[in-house]
Amino acid sequence: MLLESKNIRLRAVEPEDLEFFYKWENSTSMWHIANTLAPYSRYELKRYIAASNSIYESKQQRFMIDFKPEEKTVGTIDLYDFDPHNNRAAVGVFVEESFQKRGLAKESLLLLNDYAIQFLGIHQLYAYILKSNQRSFRLFQRCGFRTKGTLTDWNKTVFGYEDVRIVSLVSGLSDNLTT
């Protein structure tokens, strides 16, 4: 199966995932990363899950990350802002804190990259990463993404404005190429 590795399985969102979304999407510690300004109700999240369509309709695709050894859902990984004309999409990944530092985000990102390139024909994946989020930046670098630029004072945080790095992975390019 393409969306499975030694430790993780990427799967479609199910109605039973509602409580995960409710917990994760309403964690105020993550709002500055997701540009969230208010909590989501269970009703809103149920509607989101029910409306999960083809990436070609909704321009996004979310997968749940299951940790196979413990048969536990530990995070999500997303393709969003899908542009089928230019064959590109943005990527976001979240792994629950108690499961971080185990390589699960890297496994998930590599699986998602393969899926996006092989099945969707995506030519370029990209991510916006807060300059202060060094762990996320290193994760994307280890998966072949390269820095393409910096957006100055791009995100407003409780501490002021913060720069955002843009990283991308272009399919077919050698890892030896520099930006």
C-alpha positions, 0 to 999 in steps of 0.5 A: 500500500502506497500510504503506509510505511513501517510505523505509520499509515496515512488514511482518509478522515472518518467521522470518528476522528471528530474528537481529534479535530476538536482537541487539535484545532482548538489548541490555542498553542497552535493557533499562531501557526494555523492562523486561527483566531477562534475555536471551532465548534463540534458542529463546524468540524462535523460539517468539515468532515462530512464535506471532505471531497476530492482534492479536485473539488475542495482543493485540499486533502487531509490524511490522518496519521496512524501510528501502527505499533500502537494502533493510535491516531497521532496527527494529520498531514494536509495538501491544501491550496491545490492548484491543478493547472500549475500542478502544485500544492502546499503541505502542512503536518501536525504530530501530537506532542507525545509522539514527536521526535520519533520520525513520524512526521518525516515518514508521513511527509515522505509518504505524502510526497510520493502520493502527491507526485505519483498519483496526483502528478504534482510537480511542486510541493511547498510549505510556509514555516515560521522562522522560529519553528526550527524543528519544522524547518529541519524536517522539511529540509531532511525531506528534500525541500529547499528554501525559496525565500522569506516573507518579512513580518508575514504572520502576526503573533502575540509577540509581534510580527514574524518572518515566514520561510517558503520551502519547496520540493520540485519533482524531478530535481536532484537534491544536489541543486541549490537554490 
